[in-house]
Amino acid sequence: QVQLVESGGGLVQPGGSLRLSCAASGSIDTFYAMAWYRQPPGKERDLVATITRGGRTNYADSVKGRFTISRGNAKNTVYLQMNSLKPEDTAVYYCNAEFGGRRLLPWGQGTQITVSS
């Protein structure tokens, strides 16, 4: 089964940028869509952004215009470029394959993003 490893998190000031990476142990081309999720402290995990095999993207309203999801040239990577970060973006971020609102793979360990001055 494909395993996922997220990286790129850290502490950033409000207004700053980060780029998250998701590396899969196998090809992700078999999945219709890949997605980024996040789980703020004490809250449930929510969908942030999706990208289909064909490159169509969709974003949560809270991140539209600030975050960009993309697929890497290698067939096992997904990225999340995060700009104009806000304190409310603080969360653990996870990637996964997604279909019909459901995640398809076991969760990775995630990567922590903390936005604070």
Summary of the structure (lengths in Angstrom):
residues: 117
radius of gyration: 13.1
end to end distance: 39.9
largest distance: 41.0
contacts: 352
relative contact order: 0.33
helix: 3%
strand: 50%
